[in-house]
Amino acid sequence: MQKIRFLVGLPGTGKSTVSENLGGNDKNYIINRDNVVDSVCSEFGLNYSETFLTPNENSKIGDIEEGMEKYGIVIEIEKPSFMQKNENDKTMLSFSNISKIREKINIDFQNLISNSSKQDKPIIVDMTMLSISEREDMIKKIKIGNLNKNFDFSVILFETPSLKIFKGLTEDNKQLKIKELQNNFSYENYGVFQNHKDIMELRNKYLIENGLPSKEIPISVFLSLSSRFEMPTKEEGFSNIRIEKPNLSKFVQNLQSKIEGSLEVRDFVVKK
């Protein structure tokens, strides 16, 4: 039986660190979309952060925004299913060149999943995977390419306070709260995100100092991700659900020490 472990949580909460602690690529087949994004962006001369760019809300289809010429013209695309708020919310504006890059990312990512059928090693899905629909879709894709195999799906959930600020709200009220926070956000009022901010800034500093591409993740993305969170359940097909509460404050300290060259960021959470 092939073991497949989902690492579920917000960016910067230790999923990739745990993936390394569990043996990394040497002992596991890793499904990580960020790695695909980095690779494709490098081909096109862009960085990870630029894949999040969208046109100004006042832009119209066919426009070329000043200062954004390299991203192409404004076009309309289908929204990812997890971003759709209702039946009438199917499309969004994008840039033509970024849309092409996303298409290449999706193709390469699908190939990464399909290649899991050739693996005998355990599989680690190192992605946010915060909603039931995202997890169910990933399980379905893995099974499609592996019809003759039996699987043992399990989850490690990286539970942080920021996952709870939308708890109990209807979908409409979640969207209203996101809009409210985006228009009037402060870390003083929503300190649950302060550690995430510090981790992202320190991680980017470390990446830049080591000649690696940085990853800017805006607070709007954290808010959107948090609003999608649904607790994993065994009804989804998981034999085991393990909840970890990573010490983000310690992670911030460890990252600072790593930048100063005195510590490896490893042992703040799950060992095995």
N, C-alpha and C positions, 0 to 999 in steps of 0.2 A: 504493500500500500504506500502510495507516494504522499508525503507530508507537504502540506501547503499552508504557510503561516502568513496571515495578513497583519501588517503593522499599520494600525489606524491612529491617526492623530494629526494635529495641525503642523505646519512647517516649523522646523527649529525646535521640536520637542524630543529629539533623540532617536528617531526611527532609523536613520542611516547608521548612527553610532551603534545601535543595537544590532543592526544587520551585520556590521563588522564583527561585533562581539560574538555573534552566532556563527562565524566562520567566513562571512563575506562570499565573494565569488569562488573561492577555493572549494568551499563545502556546499554551496547553494547555487541555484539558478535564480538570479535577481531580476524581478520585474519592477523597473523604476522609470517612470515616464520622464522625470527630470533629466536623467542621463541621455535619453533620446533627444530631448529639447536642446540640451547643450551641444550635442553632436551636430544636429541639423542647423542650429543657429550659427555654429562655426563655419559650416559650408557656405552659408549665405552672408557671412560677414556681419551678423547682428549678435546681440547678447540676449540672455534669458529674459531680462526685464522688458525688452522691447516687444516680446510676444504678447504682453498684456496691454499694449497700447491700443486705444480705440479712438475714433474721431470725436471731435467736439460735438456735444449734443445738438448744436445748431447747424451742423454740417448737412449737406444734401448729397444724394447719390450723384457721383460724377465729379464732385469737388476735389481739388488738390489743395490741401491745407498748407498754409505758409509755414516753412520750417520743417515740414513733414514730407517733403517731396519724395524722399527715398523709399517711403513706405507705400507709394502708389496712390491711386485714386480711391475715393470713398465708394464702397460697394455695400450691398445688403446681403447678409448671409443668414443661414439658419442657426438659431441659437442652440448650443448644447442642451440636451434634455434636462440636465440638472439645474440649468439657469432659467428654465421656463416657469413662470409663475402661474399661468393658466393656459387654457386652450387658445386664447387670442394672442399669447405672448410667444410667438414662434421665430421672430427674426430680430436681427440687430445690425448696426452699422459696423463695418470693419474697413481696413485698408487692403487693397488688392494684393500687394506683395506679402503682407503679413498673413493673409488668408492662404496664399500659396505655400508659405512656410508651414502653416498649421496643417495643411493637407499632407505635406511630406512627413511631418511629425506623426500624424495619425497612421499613415501607411507603415512607417518604420516601427511604430509602437505595436501595431497589430502583428507585424512580423515577429517582434520580440515575444509576444504572447504565443503565437503559433509555434515558434521554435521550442516552446516548453514541452511539446509532445515528444521531442527527441531526447529529453533529459531524464536521467535516473536519479539525479540528486534532488534533495528537498528544494521546494520553490518558496522564495520569500517575495511577497508583494509589498514593496516598500513605497507606499503612496498614501495620500490623505484618506481616501475611501471612507468618508464620514457619513454618507447616506446609505440607506438600505439598497436603493436602486443601483448605486455605483458598485456596491459589493456583489449584489446579485448578478449584475452585468459582467463583472470580472470572473465570477465563478462559472457563468455560462460560457464565456469565451474560452476559458481554460479547458472545460469539459468537452467542448466541440472538437478541439484538436487532440483530445485524448480519450476517445470513446471506449478503448479497450483497457483502460486503467481504473483502478479504485483509488479514491482519494480520502485523506484525512485533513479536513479544513479546520484551522484554528485561528484565533485572533489574539493579538496583544494590543490592547487599547491604551493609548497614552492620554490619560484623562487630566485635563487642565481646567482651571476655573473659567477660562474664556469660552469653554464649550457650553457653559450653562446659562449664559446671559439671555439666550432666546428660548429657554425651556418653557414649555406650556403655552407659547404664543401660536396663534393661527398663522398660516402662510401669509395672509394679507398683513397682519400685524408685524410679522417678521420684516417684511419689506418696508413698512413704515418706520420701524425702528432702525433699520439699516440706513435709510435715507436721513433720518434724524441725526444719527451718529456721524454720518459722513459730513453733514452740514455743520455740525457743532461738536466735533470730536476733540477730546483732550485726554491725555494719559493721566492727568490729575483726577478726572472723574471716572475714568475706566482703567484703573491701575492694573486690572487683570491682564491687560495687553502690554504693560511696560516691559516685562521680561522678554516677551516675544520681540519687541522693538530692539531691546538691547542685544539679544542673541543675533538678530538679523544684521545689525550694524557691526557687531564684533566679528561675525562670520565673514561678512563682506570685506572687512579690513584684513582678516587673515588671508582670504582668497586673493585679494589684490596684491598684498605683500609677497605672495608666493607665485605671482604671475598667472593666476587662474581667473576665469571669468566670474564676475560678481553676480549676485542674484538679488535684485531689489523686489521685495514683495510688499506692495502698498497695503495700508491698513484696510482699504476697501475690500481687498481679497480676503484678509483674515476675518472680516465681518461676514462676508458672504459664505466663507467656509464654515464658520461657527454656526451660522443660521441653518446650515444643512444637516447638522449633526443629529444622528439617530443612534441610540444605543444598540450595539450588535446583540443579536439573540441567537439561540440555538436553532430556532425555526428557520433561520437563513441557511442552515446546513453546517454550522460550526460545532465540532465536538467539544471544544474547550474555548472559553473566553477568559482571558487573563487581563486584569486591570492594573495598570501601573500608574502611579502618580509621580511623574518626574519632578525632581527638585530643580526648577528652572533657575532659581536664584543661584544655586550651586553651579549650575551649568554656565551661567554668566561669568561667575568667578573663574571657572575652569578655562573658559574660552580666553579670558583676559590673560591667564597664566600661560596658555598655549601660545598666544601671540608674543608673549615675552620670552618664549622658548624654554619654559621650565616644566611643562606638564603635557602629557597626552590626554586628550579628552576621551575618556573611555568609561570609567566605572561609576557614573552617577546613577545608573539604572540598569535594567535587566542584564544578567550575566549569561544565562543559558535557558 
